[in-house]
């Protein structure tokens, strides 16, 4: 049996706007821009991707699943994402953890990790 990770689905009030934001934030390409869904991938035909689907209800609680990103320079990447429209998540005091939790324009949490620690 084979199982391939195709994508992560993201519910959105405005799927196209949120998908475009993530495409810019990640430097990914748009592979589907229809009324029913908006899909981005790292490159055309490269998985996994993110699929944004419109839903009528808004986000009400903390996400049960979120994305983590490990940049070369955490401070520079946080500044870049904030300039794109991300915001700090209110649930953690600055400096409390080695990662920084942000939210996208619709309030979905994601983390920008610090330098990888050695496990030796």
C-alpha positions as CSV (number, residue, x, y, z in Angstrom):
1,X,0.0,0.0,0.0
2,X,1.2,3.5,-0.9
3,X,0.1,6.7,0.7
4,X,1.1,10.1,-0.7
5,X,0.6,13.4,1.1
6,X,-1.2,15.5,-1.5
7,X,-2.2,18.7,0.4
8,X,-3.4,20.4,3.5
9,X,-6.9,21.9,3.3
10,X,-7.5,25.3,4.7
11,X,-11.1,26.6,5.3
12,X,-11.3,30.3,4.4
13,X,-13.8,33.2,4.3
14,X,-12.0,34.4,1.1
15,X,-10.2,31.4,-0.3
16,X,-8.6,33.2,-3.2
17,X,-7.3,36.1,-1.1
18,X,-5.9,33.8,1.6
19,X,-4.4,31.5,-1.0
20,X,-2.7,34.4,-2.7
21,X,-1.3,35.6,0.6
22,X,0.2,32.2,1.4
23,X,1.5,31.9,-2.2
24,X,3.4,35.1,-1.7
25,X,4.5,34.2,1.8
26,X,5.9,30.9,0.7
27,X,7.0,31.8,-2.9
28,X,4.7,29.0,-4.2
29,X,2.8,28.9,-7.5
30,X,-1.0,28.9,-8.0
31,X,-2.2,25.7,-9.7
32,X,-5.9,26.1,-9.4
33,X,-7.9,29.3,-9.1
34,X,-11.6,28.4,-9.3
35,X,-14.7,29.5,-7.4
36,X,-14.7,26.2,-5.5
37,X,-11.1,26.1,-4.4
38,X,-7.7,27.9,-4.7
39,X,-4.6,25.6,-4.7
40,X,-0.9,26.4,-4.4
41,X,2.1,24.2,-4.6
42,X,5.9,24.7,-4.1
43,X,6.2,24.2,-7.9
44,X,3.7,22.9,-10.6
45,X,3.2,19.2,-10.0
46,X,5.3,19.2,-6.7
47,X,3.5,18.1,-3.6
48,X,2.3,18.6,-0.9
49,X,0.3,21.7,-1.6
50,X,-2.2,23.9,0.2
51,X,-5.9,23.9,-0.9
52,X,-8.0,26.8,0.3
53,X,-11.8,26.2,0.2
54,X,-14.5,28.8,0.9
55,X,-16.7,28.2,4.0
56,X,-19.5,30.3,5.3
57,X,-18.4,30.2,9.0
58,X,-15.5,32.1,10.4
59,X,-12.7,30.8,12.6
60,X,-13.7,30.7,16.2
61,X,-11.0,28.8,18.2
62,X,-7.3,28.0,18.0
63,X,-6.3,25.7,15.2
64,X,-5.9,22.0,16.1
65,X,-3.3,21.7,13.3
66,X,-0.9,24.4,12.2
67,X,2.2,24.7,10.0
68,X,5.8,25.2,11.3
69,X,8.5,26.9,9.2
70,X,12.2,26.9,9.9
71,X,13.9,29.9,8.1
72,X,17.6,30.7,7.9
73,X,17.0,33.9,9.8
74,X,14.0,33.9,12.2
75,X,13.9,37.6,12.9
76,X,14.1,38.6,9.2
77,X,11.5,36.1,8.2
78,X,9.1,37.3,11.0
79,X,9.6,40.9,9.8
80,X,8.9,39.9,6.2
81,X,5.7,38.0,7.1
82,X,4.5,40.8,9.3
83,X,5.0,43.2,6.4
84,X,2.9,40.9,4.2
85,X,0.0,41.2,6.8
86,X,0.7,38.4,9.3
87,X,0.1,39.4,13.0
88,X,1.5,38.1,16.3
89,X,-0.7,35.5,18.0
90,X,-2.0,36.7,21.3
91,X,-1.6,33.3,23.1
92,X,2.2,33.5,23.9
93,X,4.4,36.1,25.5
94,X,7.3,37.2,23.3
95,X,10.4,35.3,24.0
96,X,8.5,32.6,25.9
97,X,9.4,29.9,23.3
98,X,12.2,29.5,20.7
99,X,9.5,29.8,18.0
100,X,7.3,32.8,17.2
101,X,3.6,32.1,16.6
102,X,1.9,34.3,14.0
103,X,-1.5,34.3,12.4
104,X,-2.3,34.8,8.7
105,X,-4.9,37.4,7.5
106,X,-7.8,35.1,8.5
107,X,-6.3,34.3,12.0
108,X,-4.9,30.8,11.3
109,X,-1.9,30.2,13.5
110,X,1.6,29.2,12.2
111,X,5.0,29.1,13.8
112,X,8.3,30.5,12.7
113,X,10.9,28.3,14.3
114,X,14.3,29.3,15.7
115,X,17.6,27.7,14.9
116,X,17.6,23.9,14.9
117,X,19.2,22.5,18.1
118,X,21.6,19.6,18.0
119,X,20.2,16.4,19.5
120,X,23.6,15.1,20.4
